[in-house]
Amino acid sequence: MDRRWPQVRKFLVFQIKLYIDAFRDIFLSFLSLGAFIIDLIQMNTGADSYFERVLKFGYGTERAINLFNQYGSEEQGSHSVDRVLREMEDKIRGRKK
């Protein structure tokens, strides 16, 4: 199993990230609709509109989830799915930082 663990881990991490990404997409769909409606009612436009803030938030979550490992750890910031999963794995395996 030790020889296969890296591949199994990669698969499991990808599956977890897929579920997180799917939940994020559903959440952002509802949030963006609400923000858009509020912006229409209040006639908000530009970078300070609620819809643009949702887009900015979504961009940040894209980096934090890092579904296809396109961002390095320095680009992800301090809150990332990779970091949380690594910390959980370390605790399960009994490693301490």
Buried (B, 14 or more C-beta within 10 A) or exposed (E): EEEEEEEEEEEEBEEBBEEBBEEBEEEBEEBBEEBBEEBEEEEBEEEEBBBBBBBEBBEEBBBBBBBEEEBEEEEBEEEBBBBEBBEEEEEEEEEEE
